[in-house]
């Protein structure tokens, strides 16, 4: 029997950040034919995070660091708000390979979630070192997520929390035992125990599936996200697109869901951009892959008629922050956008 009483709490993304982690792109295969402009997209993202928080940039070598510095300077980014960590990685999707950062009294600790390339790709061996190196660089304790003597496989994009005890995820990602099975045999009760111990979660909202084109097999951060402790945004498809039935079912489940205090959720629907296909591959373009910074909210945009609608919805939801569209038409070829490539480190105060 696992003791669910936790000394940890996984904070919400809108809580004050100490810094944001980004791994500078180097894997050209992630963006076939699009790698050159990707570096400038990263610069735009960093530009809108600073100076209100430090950006920690992972680079592959000292030579790589100098190249990145030149690009940042050309983008008029003040390097005083940037710190570098030299670490060889396979990929650069920090949301998933970074440790989770949890609060414990007046401290921040790291939780290593045993990243394994989404149980799909082979090039993840270097990325398994990311939690240890980042935790050492930050001078924080790192604990490995273990349950029933097994290393738990999990990615940050698979979960979202309101910082008060409620977590949202999908059955497709964590319970499917046929495709990209993270933890064979694990049940909802097992995850309740795991999330309770390591994240201080007392309430889990289970949606069914992620969106079409998501190579992670069901990550929640392309579907539904908390924007405050009792409000979520959920993607909604009004056309006859193949996401329509998936999202309608998820919305129905949200209407029946409760928060940790027993109250109903406030549900805000956001549109989907028109389908984007690359070489007969549907990519997971979604406005739900936004990132909440200290002073701004960065929302991926796709040269789509719904861009403005989505940005206006977020502006209403975050009246005290600048809502900024990040051009993601090239970025999405890597099968992820703004939220996937960033990871916040909250203040412990």
ABEGO torsion letter per residue (X at the ends): XBBABBABBBBBAABBBABBBBBBBABAAABBGAAAAAAAAAAAAAAAAOAABBBBBBBABAAAAAAAAAAAAAAGBBAAABBBBBBBBABABAAAABBBBBBBEABBBBBBAGBAGGGABABAAAAAAAAAAAAAAAGBBBBBBBBGGBBBBBBAAABBBAGAGBBBBBAAAAABAABGBABBGBBAAAAAAAAAAAAGBABBBBBABBBBGBAAGGBAAAABBBABAABBBBBBBABABAAAAAAAAAAAAAAABBBAAGBBBBBBBBBBBBBBBBGGBBBBBBAAABBBBAABBBBBBAGBAAAAAAAAAAAAABAABBBBBBBAAAAAAAGBBAAAABBBBBBAX
